Amino acid sequence: MEDSTSPATSNTSHKAVWPAAAVPGQGIPWLNPDRANGRPALLGTDDRPDRPATETRTGDPVNPDQEPGPTENAQLSGLPDRTGNPDHGPGPEAEDRTENSGQSDGESGPPVRVDHGAPGTVPEPGRGTGDRESVSLTADRDQDGTAVLDELRAAIGRYVVLPSEEALTAVTLWVAASHIQPALQHAPRLAVVGPTKGCGKSRVLDVLHETVHKPMMTVNTSPAVVFRVIGEDPPTLLVDEADTIFGPKAGDKEDLRGLLNAGHQRNRPAWRISGPEHKATAFPTFAMAALAAIGDLPDTITDRAVVLRMQKRKPGERITPFRSRYSAPELNALRDRLTAWLAPLRSTAEGLVPQMPVEDRAADTWEPLVIVADLAGGHWPSRARAACLAMTRNEVVQDEQTTLKTRLLRDIRRVFEQQGDQEALRSHDLLAALIQDAEAPWAEYGTKGLNAYHLANLLRDFGISPANHRFENGRQAKAYARNQFLDAWARYCPDPAQPAPAAGEAVVARRAQGKPLTPPSGTLPIGPPGGPAGPRPTR
């Protein structure tokens, strides 16, 4: 007998039948798996191709001012109908209407008026409105950047313990930014550093390998390899054990460091003589890179990087064990959703010029992450800018604590404050105060401690030098005037006692040397660090 559900059959009668009983092991009888498009048949829907797409109920006109319900939204989402034609969505299930369900196994029943709300009646077989709505919501969720980033952030937080909520936000946005590399002007580095082994550095790279665009994991690579793998669509470089490349025993690796520095910005190729004809060849260097190392990386790399300063987990901190066989599929699914969302937006991202809360190289590094946040919308723009401010400020403090010359400026400011901010201090008195600080390195500087020659040499780069000064008792001596230090203090170690900027105010975290201090302009939507939701902040 001819199948009444075939698209070639024209059904003019309105009939409804009782569904056949399900037999264990044979599946649901009213779902036909032999569809041309591989989707199960949805009985209880109207297959008539001549039915208008806007018709929702028999005899009911469509109100253009009415908000479409879930059924209409599912119909407009382009789901294929029973004939496999994407232009005709499955017919809506309406209340109090006559439904054509076709014939089953050659049996036909009398026309039955089906009222889904009346007791004693059988629900229409097939997938209901809720199922079709869930399919539509799944498709919408895949295109919702906020939802994708939220799920990625939660997934990363399950496998690694990052130093802060801001660090977790930064890693999430860095992963997403790798999927729009062709649209970016700068390729930020991700420096994953820790004081010892066992801080989770390699685990971060494991998670990145399953989520970034075209990952290339390597250990102790050579510049020649990197030159040849970077092309128009470069991979995302993941370099583990980077301390073996840049450490004190690594030897001459300046070529690789120069390549990584140049690759931070587009159109910085490396020229080499190549081929049998010995022609000058330009090798592209632009590619995003994550580097994991014990100890700090070279300053020229960290200055171009989002820095994660990892710490060992405390006994109470728990993570989900990372096992490739079951962790990779989950992370790969998020990677595919990132690609589906961001790949069509590359041209849009290329034209975006986001407002940044920092300047100079810090702005170059964080701009791709802020672009992704602005594309996602929701709470991500404010969350990204808050993370940018917090992490760049942290690096400024880190630089102050590790750079010897900056440490000297801070210690000299402390000595002036202890002396009541006098107009000038004798060189002898200043040196004595510096050496008396047991926590400072000045007593052990050189062979016999810091002396007047050392002090003048360290301060020369800041344009500071001693001069003859006449004091109140009429005696003249070599001294350092306080007003000589004001500009250097403002540039390299801003006074922490100054009031913090109000929320929403643009703050310059890094200022270029030699430029005058200018007041910030504009406001930024800076929200609370970490956002309203997310994994518990851990250290």
HELIX and SHEET records of a PDB file:
HELIX    1   1 PRO A   70  LEU A   76  1                                   7    
HELIX    2   2 THR A  129  ASP A  142  1                                  14    
HELIX    3   3 GLY A  145  TYR A  159  1                                  15    
HELIX    4   4 GLU A  165  ALA A  177  1                                  13    
HELIX    5   5 SER A  178  ALA A  183  5                                   6    
HELIX    6   6 LYS A  201  HIS A  209  1                                   9    
HELIX    7   7 PRO A  223  VAL A  229  1                                   7    
HELIX    8   8 ASP A  243  PHE A  246  1                                   4    
HELIX    9   9 GLU A  254  ALA A  262  1                                   9    
HELIX   10  10 ASP A  299  THR A  302  1                                   4    
HELIX   11  11 SER A  324  LEU A  342  1                                  19    
HELIX   12  12 ALA A  343  LEU A  345  5                                   3    
HELIX   13  13 ARG A  346  GLU A  350  1                                   5    
HELIX   14  14 ASP A  360  ALA A  376  1                                  17    
HELIX   15  15 TRP A  380  THR A  402  1                                  23    
HELIX   16  16 LEU A  404  GLN A  418  1                                  15    
HELIX   17  17 SER A  427  GLN A  436  1                                  10    
HELIX   18  18 TRP A  442  GLU A  444  5                                   3    
HELIX   19  19 ALA A  452  LEU A  459  1                                   8    
HELIX   20  20 ARG A  460  PHE A  462  5                                   3    
HELIX   21  21 ARG A  482  GLN A  484  5                                   3    
HELIX   22  22 LEU A  486  TYR A  492  1                                   7    
SHEET    1   A 5 PRO A 215  VAL A 219  0                                        
SHEET    2   A 5 THR A 236  ASP A 240  1                                        
SHEET    3   A 5 ALA A 289  ILE A 294  1                                        
SHEET    4   A 5 ARG A 189  GLY A 194  1                                        
SHEET    5   A 5 ALA A 305  ARG A 309  1                                        
SHEET    1   B 2 ALA A 270  SER A 274  0                                        
SHEET    2   B 2 LYS A 279  PHE A 283 -1                                        
SHEET    1   C 3 ALA A 424  ARG A 426  0                                        
SHEET    2   C 3 GLN A 476  ALA A 481 -1                                        
SHEET    3   C 3 ALA A 467  ARG A 470 -1                                        
END                                                                             
